Amino acid sequence: MKTYVAVLTLSLFYLSVAEAVPEDHCKSALRELEEKFDDLKKEVRGNRVAFGAAIGNVRNVGPFNIEITVIYKKVFSNTGSYSPATGIFTAPVKGIYYFSVSGHNESTRPMGLRLMKNGKQMVIVYNHPAGRRHETATNSMTLQLEVGDQVYVRLRVHTWVFDNEDSPSTFIGHLLFPL
């Protein structure tokens, strides 16, 4: 943002003294400033990375005899790095990211969700069986990611998760700051 203000300040200064400079030079310098400003806008836009999604009103997912990647198909927002076809977020820029996972269930059976980074568990959202009551559990963390790192959620073996319009189970992430 400081660069943006500096470029604008320099541009205004340049325009104020432009009357004393030949017209061809002014046009050339103005084109150069416009190009730098466009590059700056692209850089700022490129660092906007965020998504938010829910499983999508399917009621129960699981239990399964194998662990599966949870696919969050109901996308609320996405700058393009989250794939609703695979359930995988792929980091477009190196940086510090924030992720949150929530799961809802009727606790007659356990719920187990694992936030994964490149195949390694980072945190877990787990709920033990506790009778017939509805419960929600959430966990979150910040991760340092390189370009191409993948973050996703896995449903643990023999567990389940619930999602409907009133009680969505969600996966959320965004870039806190680029490195």
MOTAQUI-V806116 format. One line per field, one symbol per residue. phi: phi as a letter, one per 30 degrees, with the letter a starting at -180 (. if undefined). burial: + if it has 9 or more other ideal C-beta (glycine too) atoms within 8 Angstrom, else -. A space follows every 10 residues. Layout:
phi->???
burial->???
This chain:
phi->.ddedddddd ddddddcddd cedddddddd dddddddddd ddddddccba aabbdjhcic cjdbdbdbdd ccddcdaadj cccddciccc ddbdlcccbb bbbcacddbd cbccdcbhic dcbbcbbdeb jcbdbbbbba acbcccejdc bacccdeibb bcbbddbdcb bbaaddadc
burial->---+--+--+ +--+------ -----+--++ --+--++--+ ---+--+-++ +++++-+--- ++-+----++ ++-++--+-- ++-+--++++ +-+-++++++ +++++++-++ +++++++--- -++++++--- ---++-+++- +-+-+---++ ++++++--++ ++++--++++ +++++----
